Amino acid sequence: MSSSGDTAAGPLPGYGTPTSPPAVWRVSVPRPWLSLLILALLVRAVMIGLTLAAYGIGPDPLTALGAAWDQWDAKHYLYLAANGYSHSGDARNLIAFFPLYPALISAVAAIGLPLRLAALLISNLAGIAAAILLYEVARLDRPGNSAFRAAAFFTLFPTAYFLMVGYTEALFCAIAFGSVLAARRQRWVASGMLGGLAAATRLTGMALLPFLVVELWMARRTVIRAWHAVMPSLLIVLGFGVYLATNQVVLGSPLAFVSVQRQHWSHALAGPWVGFADAIRSIGWRVPWEKVTVGGGEIAGGIAAYATAVLSWLRLRPADAVYATVLTVMVTFLPFWLSIPRYLLGMYPLFLLVGRITSRWLYLSMIVSSLVGLVIFGLAFGRGYWAF
């Protein structure tokens, strides 16, 4: 009989010691990610091709594309990236725009890119990242086709051209969806950091604060350290605090944006029925195109926001429902409804709900109508018409 020492002296007969394989870097990209990337690139190729075909290539396709897409707020962000905030003149009204996006444009341009190209690069990369992050959020509860349908509908949403142009929508969605995903995976500090960046990008980033509080409460039995429960929320508040500090430095008051929003941008607190009634009345006197956008489009967007909030309480997690409700309040409790269809891009519960539609024909009809709206509104935006 062999002793225990003999047994341990070498490998047993017939069971050779395995040789470790050489270290090889392997990057495995999930197939749905590739599909979403291809879909996003196809949408961009279609929009770029149609825009250049409709408005001309000019001396340089990139310059022509930038000129077509530098509309409305895009010009303001480029101005802020180049010149910063101002305490006087008409430029002081740009304090209404949050600082993170123009700061990133300026940072990317510092490597030698034109400001316009830097803005488009940030938006397009962030827009693709947002779709992938939304897919990851959706598949935590409903893996497979449901998650992909949610992200595909986001990519083809009627206002998804804002994920390509020099607006904050793509950046905000990427950061906000990343914050939601991190919270769902109980990476609390990462969620708070991303939430703080979202709050430094748009006011609606503050909707992540109650979302995160509810997620922390739901996971309270697994939160071991007290600072995990407190720090994430503080980081979101800190992100908004950066914007308040900007107001203080530029205009001498952390709440200077409130009066600017009210006096120059017609934004003030009001019951949602005020904005709804104004949108209905405007259909009677606006020019035909604005009857569709400022009138009908805003009404449809408001209804979609409230429907999403209600259905979220019935179908989704409590934190999702809280986020949808707070975001709906933030975009509809105004005397003048404007840009709600654009704000819906950040309403991730809307896309989770659409992804759960089991009727193939209903979903396909929504996809087709969304794509048609995307093309029509995107081309109108490039012409300088108001398109949310």
Phi, psi and omega in degrees: 000133180279148178280168178295329178293322178294322181296323183278354187288335183200174180290150178293150179302134177087356180235077182295151178291122183293142178268129181294131179292153178298143180294124180230133177284120177238125178249112181256112180261120180304142182302319178300326177298315179297320180296318179292322177297314179297316179299315180297319179293322177296317178300317180293321178297318179296313183293320178294313180299314181293322179295314180291324178293324183281323189244000174093147180277326181069201181289337184210121182303320181295318178295319179295318179295316179298320179296324179288327185264351177277069183244151172053237187294338180302322178295324180294319180293322177294322177298314180296322179296326182274324190240345184077184180282156181235148180262000183213167178072189181293334181293341179295337180289347179284000174297343177293343181263131185287158196274341191295313184297309177298328177295320178293321177302313180297320181294316179293321179294338181294341179275001175116002179275148172298150182303318181299315180294321178299317180297315180293323180296314179299312184296316184289320176294317180293324179297319178292318178299322181298318179297318180292318178295321176298319176302316180295322176296314184295323185282353175294328179256322182226084182292162175092220187298326180300316180294319180293320179299321179298312182291325179293320179294323175300316182294330183254012182300148184304334178254019182290352174294342175288349173279357182247330187268180185279055175245171183276353188304311183296313180298314181298313182298317180299314182290315182295315179295325176296321177296317178297315181297317180297320178295318180296332178267008177061034171262079195294315182295317178299320178297317179295320179297314179294322177298323176296321176295321178296321179289342174268000180256317181212153176299326181295350174297338179291346175294342177286341180294303177297327175303312184290323177299317179293318178298319178296320179295319180294331182255020188301331181285343180256353179276109187276312185266138183296325183290339174294331180277337186256316187302316182302316180294321179296325179293323177294316178298322178298319178300316176292328178298329176299319178293319178296321178295324176298317176300317181297315183292318186278313188243004173083006178210134180294342181251022180300329182297335182297311180290325178295316178299320183287315187279322187257326187252004177059034177250121176206166181287130178203158177297148183297335179293337179292309178295323179297314180295321179296320179295321179294314180297325185293337179299331183285334187239350182281163176294159188309314183297318181286342171298326181282317187270293183295328179272277186297320182297317180292323177296313179298319179296318179296317178298318179297321179296313181292322177297320178297317180299314181295311182294332178296322177293333182270330191241338188247183178290154179304320180295322177297317181294321178297315179300312181299320181292313181296317179297320178299316177299317184295328185261352182241344178276060183223151180286345184222106180286124180208134174073013180302317178301329176287319180295337180296341177300326179277356181275075186300329176301330177303315183285328174298318181293317179296322179298337181272000176294124184267342179284116182297319183290323178294315180295316180296323178295324177292321179296314182295314180295325177295316180297319178298315178297321178302314181293313183296309183291324179296318178291323178295320176300317179295336177276349179098005174286154177289121180222058175075000000 
